[in-house]
Amino acid sequence: MYWNDHDMNGWDWFAMSIGTVLLWALLITVAVLLFRTFNRTPEPPHRETPHRESPERLLAERFARGEIDEEEYRRRLAVLRADGIGLIEH
C-alpha cells in the first residue's frame, strides 16, 4: 500500500510545505475579511450638498434677524450689486 516505504522525497516535502503555506494564507485571509465585515461601522446616509444661498439673501436674512441695521444693510447691498456678486446663483 505504501509505495515509497513511508519515505518522502524532496518534491513531496516541497508540495506539502507549499500546501501548508497556502492553507494558512487562505485561513488568515478569510478571518481578516470576516473581521472587517462584522466590525464595519454603518455609513451615514448620503445627503445632498446643502444649497448655497446668494449673498443678497444671506444679507437680507441677517437684516431680518436684527444682526445689522438698515443703514448697514443698504450699504452692503449696494456693494454687492455694484460688484455683481449678489446676482450669482449657486
C-alpha positions in Angstrom: 0.0 0.0 0.0 2.8 2.5 0.8 4.7 2.8 -2.4 7.6 4.9 -1.0 8.1 2.8 2.1 7.0 5.7 4.3 9.7 7.9 2.9 9.1 11.4 1.4 11.3 12.7 -1.4 12.2 16.3 -1.9 9.2 17.0 -4.1 6.8 15.6 -1.5 8.2 17.9 1.2 8.0 20.9 -1.2 4.4 20.2 -2.2 3.4 19.7 1.5 5.2 22.9 2.5 3.5 25.0 -0.2 0.2 23.4 0.6 0.5 24.3 4.2 1.5 27.9 3.5 -1.4 28.3 1.1 -3.8 26.8 3.6 -2.7 29.2 6.3 -2.8 32.2 3.9 -6.4 31.2 3.0 -7.5 30.9 6.6 -5.9 34.2 7.6 -7.5 36.0 4.7 -10.9 34.6 5.5 -10.5 35.6 9.1 -9.4 39.1 8.3 -12.3 39.6 5.8 -14.8 38.3 8.3 -13.4 40.6 11.0 -13.5 43.6 8.7 -17.1 42.8 7.6 -18.5 42.4 11.1 -16.7 45.4 12.6 -17.6 47.8 9.9 -19.4 50.9 11.2 -22.6 51.7 9.3 -22.1 54.6 6.8 -24.3 57.6 7.3 -26.9 58.0 4.5 -25.8 60.1 1.6 -27.2 63.6 1.7 -27.2 66.2 -0.9 -24.8 69.1 -0.5 -26.6 72.0 1.0 -27.8 74.6 -1.4 -25.7 77.7 -1.2 -27.8 80.8 -0.9 -27.0 84.0 -2.7 -25.1 86.8 -0.8 -28.1 89.1 -1.1 -30.4 86.6 0.5 -27.9 86.0 3.4 -27.7 89.7 3.9 -31.5 90.0 3.9 -31.7 87.2 6.5 -29.2 89.0 8.7 -31.2 92.2 8.4 -34.4 90.3 9.3 -32.9 88.8 12.4 -31.7 92.2 13.5 -28.0 91.4 13.3 -27.4 94.5 11.2 -29.3 97.8 10.9 -30.9 99.3 7.8 -28.0 101.6 7.0 -25.5 98.7 7.1 -27.9 96.5 5.1 -28.3 99.1 2.3 -24.6 99.9 2.2 -23.6 96.2 1.9 -26.4 95.6 -0.6 -25.1 98.4 -2.8 -21.6 96.9 -2.6 -22.9 93.5 -3.6 -24.9 94.9 -6.5 -22.0 97.1 -7.7 -19.6 94.1 -7.8 -22.2 91.8 -9.4 -21.7 89.3 -6.7 -25.3 89.2 -5.5 -26.5 88.2 -8.9 -24.7 84.9 -8.9 -27.0 81.9 -8.0 -25.3 78.8 -6.8 
